[in-house]
Amino acid sequence: MEPSKEILDRLQKLEDKFAASGQDILSYLDGLMYADFLTYWDYINLDVLLNLQQPRTPFPDEKIFIIYHQITELYFNLILHEQSQIVEHPALEIDFFIARLKRVNDYFESLIQSFSIMVTGMDKAQFLKYRMALLPASGFQSVQYRKIEIYSTDFYQLVDKELRSDDMEEWPIYKLFENIYWKRGATEMKSGQKTLTLRQFEGKYSTELIELGERRKSNNFRTLYNLFPESDNKQLLKVELQKFDTNVNINWPLVHYKSAVKYLQKSPEDIAATGGTNWQKYLPPRFQKRIFYPEIWTTEEVENWGKAWVSDNVK
């Protein structure tokens, strides 16, 4: 049977492609002939994926805890994938920014909606036992989340609210990094010293995060937004940035707060988190007033940052 014109055309294009790279098309065709058909389980590395859970205790619900955190990190990776496409675009247009930011908001909203797994999907008695085998590991040590923040705004907006000042815009990144908000959250509640959780994290990631901060200094979501002239599309972008700011700095920390209240709040003294972090001060947005884009919110909205969520969700 003679090959069709369409097949011959494609073979010619393939031959031209490989000739340009100095390769022999016959070798590639032989490879296709000998290769096995691709399967779903091989394509997504299913066997590897299902063997990445290594509980440290015999309590069944620890597996839920591990898998949900792995899912979270995969979503964070998707978010960073979209963020990098935006900030590294060679000729960024506002429509592209809006479309990719909508994806980012979808990812965050999926995480926020699914967090009920952590609030109601585990047995409290089991959690309070297996968590002791996790010390000093903590979700605080998620470097991908820190990178998401750095992509999102000017670095000085991440400085602890109590230390923030008008002149910080001119500070070098390494100096801002020493005053970043989450370091204050990772202090021992009684001594005020850095927790082992924080010391481990700084030892592994400080250089990488400072270098990322340098690269994003004039090329982050906030600086890019401010480059666009006023238009209807800029208003659409503003709406998506408000959703993003709310998702990252109100909704996401507060679903964690709701979970912490369930599992860790105990009268008369609260139970410390596995990393020793001061979650009562670290998680509520009203204490941190961490806002990526203060210029797109009203004074009243900034003043009441996070209060409506607490009223509606934390009973």
C-alpha positions, -999 to +999 in steps of 0.1 A: +000+000+000+014+033-011+017+060+017-007+089+013+004+124+003-002+136+039+022+110+053+048+118+027+045+155+034+050+149+071+080+126+065+096+153+044+090+179+071+105+155+097+135+149+075+141+186+071+138+191+108+163+165+117+187+174+088+188+209+103+200+195+136+225+172+120+205+141+128+194+111+107+156+107+104+159+069+099+174+065+133+144+083+149+120+062+128+137+031+141+133+044+176+096+049+171+093+014+156+110-003+186+095+019+214+065+006+234+032+025+234+029+051+261+006+042+291-012+065+315+006+051+345+040+055+330+033+090+317+024+104+352+047+080+370+018+066+390+038+039+408+063+065+420+036+089+430+017+063+451+049+053+469+059+088+480+039+086+513+061+074+541+042+077+574+062+079+606+036+064+629+009+036+627-020+061+629-041+058+597-049+095+594-012+105+590-015+093+554-042+119+548-020+146+563+009+136+541-011+133+508-029+166+513+004+185+519+019+168+488-012+179+468-007+215+481+029+215+470+019+204+435-006+232+433+021+256+445+042+243+416+014+251+392+010+286+406+048+292+402+046+279+367+020+305+358+038+333+377+071+326+359+053+328+325+039+362+334+071+378+348+094+363+322+072+370+292+094+389+266+065+412+255+039+410+282+004+420+272-024+427+297-047+400+283-020+374+289-015+387+324-052+384+332-056+350+317-027+335+336-036+352+368-071+337+365-054+303+364-035+312+396-067+322+414-084+290+403-055+270+418-056+289+451-094+286+453-092+249+447-068+246+476-089+268+499-120+249+492-103+216+497-088+226+530-119+212+548-100+179+545-075+193+571-103+208+593-128+180+594-112+151+576-088+138+603-093+124+638-082+149+664-069+123+688-048+107+661-035+140+649-023+151+684-003+119+686+013+115+652+022+152+650+047+146+678+067+123+654+070+152+629+090+176+650+104+200+640+090+198+604+063+223+596+043+236+567+060+268+575+090+254+557+073+254+523+098+273+501+074+273+472+049+294+491+077+319+499+086+320+462+049+327+453+050+357+477+083+370+462+068+368+426+037+387+438+049+420+451+078+443+460+100+427+486+095+454+512+058+446+513+068+413+529+086+430+558+070+425+592+043+452+597+058+463+630+092+469+613+080+483+580+090+519+571+087+543+541+124+542+533+125+504+529+118+506+492+155+515+488+169+488+510+189+459+495+171+426+494+194+408+519+185+435+545+148+433+538+151+395+541+163+398+576+131+416+585+106+395+565+073+388+583+075+351+586+106+351+607+087+367+635+061+339+633+088+312+637+099+322+672+096+302+703+066+314+722+083+316+756+120+325+748+115+346+717+144+327+700+144+314+665+129+279+663+149+250+649+122+250+622+133+285+611+170+278+615+167+247+593+147+266+567+172+295+566+201+272+563+187+255+533+169+283+514+181+318+525+205+322+496+180+309+470+152+332+482+175+363+484+186+356+448+150+353+437+142+385+454+170+402+435+156+389+402+121+400+410+130+434+424+118+453+394+099+425+377+070+412+399+033+413+397+031+447+414+057+464+393+042+449+361+006+460+370+018+496+375+034+497+341+001+494+323-018+526+315-054+530+328-079+511+307-109+488+309-085+458+308-065+473+336-096+473+357-101+436+349-065+430+360-071+449+392-101+427+400-080+396+395-052+410+416-077+418+444-089+382+443-053+370+444-044+393+473-074+380+492-067+344+484-031+345+494-032+369+523-066+363+539-083+331+528-053+308+527-038+317+561-072+318+577-082+283+567-050+273+584-060+293+614-094+275+615-076+242+614-052+253+641-080+264+663-096+230+660-065+209+667-042+232+687-064+255+708-066+242+743-076+260+775-059+275+794-028+272+772-027+266+735-007+237+721+023+247+701+026+239+664+050+212+653+076+238+644+071+258+676+056+286+655+035+313+672+004+305+650-019+327+670+000+358+659+015+344+626-018+333+608-044+360+614-042+387+587-054+415+611-020+412+629+002+410+598-017+434+575+003+416+547-011+432+515+006+428+481-012+457+464-022+483+490-028+509+462-058+489+449-077+488+482-095+515+501-084+528+535-113+510+551-106+477+533-070+479+545-081+487+581-105+458+582-082+433+564-094+398+572-121+407+597-151+397+576-136+362+571-131+356+608-166+368+616-181+344+591-159+313+595-144+311+630-170+305+657 
